[in-house]
Amino acid sequence: SRELRRAEMRLHRDEFDDHLVVVSGAGSGIGRETALLFAARGAEVVASDIDLSAAKRTAKEIVESGGTAHAYQLDVSDPAQVRVHVDAVLQAHGVPDIVVNNAGVGAAGDFLATPEEEFNRVLSVNLLGVVNSSRGFAAAMVERGQGGHIVNLSSMAAYSPGKGMSAYTTSKSAVFSFSDCLRAELAEHGIGVTTVCPGIVHTNIIATTSVSGVSPEEERELQQVGDRAYALRGYGPEKVAKQIVDAVRANRSILPVTPEARIQYHVNRLA
Ligand code: ADP
């Protein structure tokens, strides 16, 4: 199987040559793995993150393995910063072929116990971050007239409303709806829009939240992460990244990354 993987790497190595790929939240987790994978397949990568040193680590890893990458600091929730970022990227590297709107924050807690600013912050990052970035980059893609692809990170949580999930599920289901509308409008320009819905993936987000209400059968599918958090067995961010790349290649519109994750779960804020 190692031989197979090597063969697959060779087969796909150059498939994103001459492609510019922009990834937000590229400093960690799914964003980081997605940036690394596109780069391994020949793409030039713009890696942005609110945490500049994390973005730099991702870019450095790409450059050290022979790829091309640029690190930028960006808080996607700030529309002015996003405008500056979009202009800087267009100026320095050109119009992106693929934009992965990945930056996000986790959130869990009962609605009435969640401070207003905290709730609004989740919507600002998870929803408006995707909207702000789409506005800038999609406009440039449309103007260039050579198509492209936008990938927006939603979540299985979009399908799993429930206790403690008001901010996160609201933000992620809105990403889902926004992407459907964007897809309808951008299709005539040859720009695809993919909504990705990962289940429970082992990243920083899930490592700081906890999952309860899991049945024994479901438990067997899960591996414990830290004290009280679980991730689906075998679902690391590398696997999600691979599915994102495959989805872009196949121009898929909706990607439920872990459809088997029909788990009734309640996420509670860590005490
Ligand atoms: P996941 O991969 O599941 O989304 P992570 O927490 O590992 O979870 O990755 C999220 C990334 O998004 C982190 O690198 C984090 O710094 C970044 N991020 C969080 N908020 C913002 C923001 N407002 N703007 C840009 N990047 C952000």
Residues whose N, C-alpha, C, O or C-beta is under 5 A from the ligand:
A	BS01	ADP	G25 G27 S28 G29 I30 G31 D49 I50 D51 L74 D75 V76 S77 N102 A103 G104 V105 V125 T203 N204 I205
